[in-house]
Amino acid sequence: MTTETALAREATTEVAGRRGYFNWWRILLYAIAIIFTAYYLLPIFLMVLTGLKSYNEINLYEMWSLPRQLSFQSFIDAWVGSPSVAGLGRNFVNSLRVAIPATLISAILGAMNGYVLSKWKFRSADIIFPLLLFGMFIPYQSILIPLVTTLNALRIGGSLEGLTFVHIVYGIPVCALIFRNYYATIPNEMIEAARIDGANFFSIFTRIMLPLSAPGFVVVAIWQFTNIWNDFLFAITVTNNPANQPITVALNNLAGSFTVEWNVQFAAALIAAAPTILLYILLGPFFVRGLMAGSLKG
């Protein structure tokens, strides 16, 4: 009995030692993660500090100091405008008018393409899919001239409708890829059973595939909205009218000719980044679920 008790104590001590080791290792990992996260968020913290200061408070040697008096005038000037800078309010709305419909339409078209390419086998499907994905690898700079020519021929050049059309077309390949890989994880027996019951192409898509597509739509929505909202090349090329320019172009043009109001600049940058930050905060957990569900596998 004495020997068994000693062995039991040794085993308990060993298990406790292992638990202590793993706890310290976990604490170290969390500490490293917190340090890197804080380091990554330092620019945002500086932007918030500067945006809450008045122009007279801005000093290069006191950039990390807290505002002596909170002032939201920088955000008001960035949104509405001031005698020295133009406001971003109209451009913010322009970006919403482009990003929201382009994201929704490209997601729906991508879902239909992914459904066809994954569940409806037809001749030349293995050729059409690589050709569709080829659109993801075409450098945007190489097609700007024919793109503008085509949009002008369609009489939508320089408009928000033309910019929306561009993002829809360029969003179809990546959306089709995401949905094809997601739909590949859905059992084919469900499709076969629906066919036996007399369901056609569209009824299977609307009644079976779409209700199961929430994780895929979340991944596509975050991907597409972020890319469209942050786009600068197409925005500055397609929309030649300042009244139709998205917020990224307006943010680039916000700097003054002789002086730069850094508080207004940083406030405007925060306003421009707010929708994508909010999108990731609200849909971040669902985005991870969509990835784990197979949205980007295959």
C-alpha positions in Angstrom: 0.0 0.0 0.0 2.8 2.3 0.8 4.4 1.8 -2.7 1.0 2.3 -4.4 0.5 5.6 -2.5 4.0 6.8 -3.4 3.4 6.0 -7.1 0.0 7.8 -7.0 1.6 10.8 -5.4 4.4 10.9 -8.0 1.8 10.6 -10.8 -0.3 13.4 -9.3 2.8 15.6 -9.0 3.8 14.9 -12.6 0.4 15.7 -13.9 0.3 18.9 -11.8 3.8 19.8 -13.1 2.6 19.3 -16.7 -0.5 21.4 -16.1 1.7 24.2 -14.6 4.1 24.0 -17.6 1.3 24.3 -20.1 -0.4 27.1 -18.1 2.8 29.1 -18.1 3.3 28.4 -21.8 -0.3 29.5 -22.6 0.3 32.7 -20.5 3.4 33.4 -22.5 1.6 32.9 -25.8 -1.2 35.2 -24.7 1.3 37.8 -23.6 3.1 37.7 -26.9 -0.3 38.0 -28.8 -1.4 41.0 -26.7 2.0 42.8 -27.3 1.8 42.3 -31.0 -1.9 43.3 -31.1 -1.1 46.5 -29.1 1.8 47.2 -31.5 -0.5 46.7 -34.5 -3.2 49.0 -33.0 -0.8 51.9 -32.2 -1.4 53.7 -35.5 -5.1 53.6 -35.0 -4.6 54.9 -31.4 -2.5 57.7 -32.8 -5.2 58.5 -35.4 -7.9 58.7 -32.7 -5.7 60.9 -30.5 -4.9 63.3 -33.4 -8.5 63.3 -34.6 -9.7 64.4 -31.2 -7.3 67.4 -31.1 -7.7 70.8 -32.5 -5.4 72.1 -35.2 -3.5 74.3 -32.6 -2.8 71.3 -30.4 -1.0 69.3 -33.1 2.7 69.3 -32.4 5.2 66.8 -33.7 6.9 66.4 -30.3 3.6 65.9 -28.5 1.9 63.6 -30.9 1.3 60.9 -28.3 0.0 63.2 -25.6 -3.7 63.1 -24.7 -5.9 66.0 -26.0 -6.1 68.9 -23.5 -9.7 69.3 -24.5 -11.8 66.8 -26.5 -12.8 68.3 -29.9 -14.9 66.6 -32.5 -14.6 69.5 -34.9 -12.1 67.5 -36.9 -14.7 64.8 -37.7 -17.3 67.4 -38.5 -14.9 69.2 -40.9 -13.9 65.8 -42.5 -17.5 65.0 -43.1 -19.1 68.3 -43.9 -16.1 70.3 -45.1 -14.4 73.5 -44.2 -12.9 76.5 -46.0 -9.6 74.6 -46.4 -10.8 71.1 -47.1 -13.7 69.4 -48.9 -16.0 67.1 -46.9 -16.3 63.4 -47.4 -20.0 63.0 -46.8 -21.0 62.8 -50.5 -18.1 60.5 -51.3 -19.0 58.2 -48.4 -22.5 57.8 -49.8 -21.0 57.2 -53.3 -18.9 54.3 -51.9 -22.0 52.8 -50.3 -23.9 53.2 -53.6 -21.2 51.2 -55.3 -20.1 48.7 -52.7 -23.5 47.4 -51.5 -25.1 46.6 -54.9 -21.9 45.3 -56.4 -21.4 43.0 -53.4 -24.9 41.7 -53.5 -25.1 41.2 -57.3 -21.6 39.6 -57.6 -22.4 37.3 -54.6 -25.7 36.1 -56.2 -24.0 35.5 -59.6 -21.1 33.8 -57.9 -23.5 31.6 -56.0 -25.2 30.5 -59.2 -21.9 29.9 -61.0 -20.6 27.9 -58.1 -23.8 25.9 -58.0 -23.6 25.0 -61.6 -19.9 24.2 -61.6 -20.1 22.0 -58.5 -23.5 20.2 -58.8 -24.4 20.2 -62.5 -21.7 18.4 -64.5 -21.7 19.2 -68.1 -19.4 19.0 -71.1 -16.4 21.5 -70.9 -17.0 22.3 -67.3 -13.4 21.6 -66.5 -12.4 24.1 -69.2 -14.9 26.8 -68.3 -13.9 26.9 -64.6 -10.2 27.6 -65.2 -11.1 30.2 -67.8 -13.4 31.9 -65.3 -10.7 31.9 -62.7 -8.3 33.4 -65.2 -10.1 36.7 -64.6 -8.6 36.8 -61.1 -5.0 36.9 -62.4 -5.4 39.7 -65.0 -3.5 42.8 -63.8 -5.9 45.7 -63.5 -3.5 48.1 -65.0 -3.3 46.2 -68.3 -7.0 46.6 -69.1 -7.6 50.2 -68.0 -7.7 51.7 -71.5 -10.0 49.1 -73.1 -12.1 49.1 -69.9 -12.7 52.9 -70.1 -13.4 52.6 -73.9 -16.0 49.8 -73.3 -17.7 51.8 -70.5 -17.9 54.9 -72.7 -19.4 52.7 -75.5 -22.0 51.5 -73.1 -22.6 55.2 -72.0 -21.8 54.5 -68.4 -18.3 55.8 -68.3 -17.5 58.2 -65.5 -20.6 57.2 -63.5 -21.2 55.2 -60.4 -23.2 52.7 -62.4 -20.1 52.1 -64.5 -17.9 51.6 -61.5 -20.5 49.2 -60.0 -20.6 47.2 -63.2 -16.8 46.9 -63.2 -16.7 45.6 -59.6 -19.5 43.1 -60.4 -17.7 41.7 -63.3 -14.3 41.5 -61.5 -16.0 40.0 -58.5 -17.6 37.0 -60.3 -14.5 34.8 -60.5 -13.5 34.9 -56.9 -17.2 34.6 -55.8 -17.7 31.6 -58.0 -14.5 30.0 -56.6 -15.7 30.5 -53.0 -19.2 29.2 -53.6 -18.0 26.3 -55.8 -15.7 25.1 -53.0 -18.5 25.6 -50.4 -21.1 23.8 -52.4 -18.7 20.9 -52.9 -19.1 20.1 -49.2 -22.9 19.7 -49.6 -23.9 16.0 -50.2 -24.9 15.2 -53.7 -27.7 12.9 -52.4 -29.7 16.0 -51.5 -29.6 17.2 -55.1 -30.4 13.8 -56.4 -33.4 13.4 -54.1 -34.7 16.8 -55.2 -34.4 15.8 -58.8 -36.3 12.6 -58.2 -39.1 14.7 -56.6 -39.3 16.8 -59.7 -37.4 19.9 -58.7 -35.7 21.8 -61.5 -32.6 23.8 -61.7 -33.9 27.0 -60.1 -36.0 25.4 -57.5 -33.1 23.3 -56.2 -31.0 26.4 -56.1 -33.5 28.6 -54.3 -35.0 26.0 -51.9 -32.0 23.9 -51.1 -28.7 25.6 -51.9 -29.5 29.2 -50.9 -30.8 28.3 -47.4 -27.6 26.5 -46.8 -25.4 29.3 -48.2 -25.3 31.7 -45.3 -21.6 30.9 -44.4 -20.5 31.3 -48.0 -22.4 34.6 -48.4 -20.7 36.0 -45.3 -17.3 35.2 -46.6 -18.1 36.7 -50.0 -19.7 39.8 -48.5 -16.7 40.6 -46.3 -14.3 39.8 -49.2 -16.1 41.8 -51.8 -17.2 44.7 -49.7 -13.7 45.2 -48.3 -12.1 45.1 -51.8 -14.7 47.4 -53.4 -14.6 49.9 -50.5 -10.8 50.1 -50.5 -10.4 50.2 -54.3 -8.6 53.2 -55.6 -7.4 52.3 -59.1 -10.8 51.7 -60.7 -12.3 54.5 -58.6 -9.9 57.2 -59.9 -9.9 55.8 -63.5 -13.6 55.2 -64.1 -15.1 58.1 -62.2 -13.6 61.3 -63.7 -16.3 63.5 -62.1 -15.4 64.7 -58.6 -19.1 64.4 -57.6 -19.1 60.7 -58.4 -15.8 59.8 -56.8 -15.8 57.2 -53.9 -14.3 58.0 -50.6 -10.8 56.6 -51.3 -10.3 59.1 -54.1 -11.7 62.0 -52.0 -9.4 61.0 -49.1 -6.4 61.2 -51.3 -7.5 64.6 -52.5 -8.1 65.9 -48.9 -4.6 67.2 -48.4 -4.3 71.0 -48.8 -1.9 72.6 -51.2 0.1 74.6 -48.7 -0.8 73.2 -45.2 -2.0 69.9 -44.1 -4.5 69.7 -41.2 -3.4 66.4 -39.7 -6.3 66.2 -37.3 -8.8 66.4 -40.2 -6.8 64.0 -42.2 -6.7 61.4 -39.5 -10.4 61.9 -38.7 -11.2 61.4 -42.4 -9.1 58.3 -42.5 -11.1 56.9 -39.5 -14.4 57.7 -41.2 -13.2 56.0 -44.3 -12.1 52.9 -42.4 -15.2 52.7 -40.2 -17.5 50.6 -42.5 -15.0 47.8 -43.0 -14.0 47.8 -39.3 -17.7 47.5 -38.4 -18.2 44.8 -40.9 -15.4 42.7 -39.5 -16.6 43.3 -36.0 -20.2 42.2 -36.8 -19.5 39.3 -39.2 -16.0 38.3 -38.0 -17.2 35.1 -36.1 -19.4 34.1 -39.0 -16.5 34.7 -41.4 -14.4 32.2 -39.5 -17.3 29.7 -39.5 -17.6 30.1 -43.3 -13.9 29.4 -43.7 -14.2 26.3 -41.5 -17.3 25.2 -43.4 -15.2 24.9 -46.5 -15.7 28.2 -48.3 -12.0 28.5 -49.2 -11.2 24.8 -49.5 -10.8 22.7 -52.6 
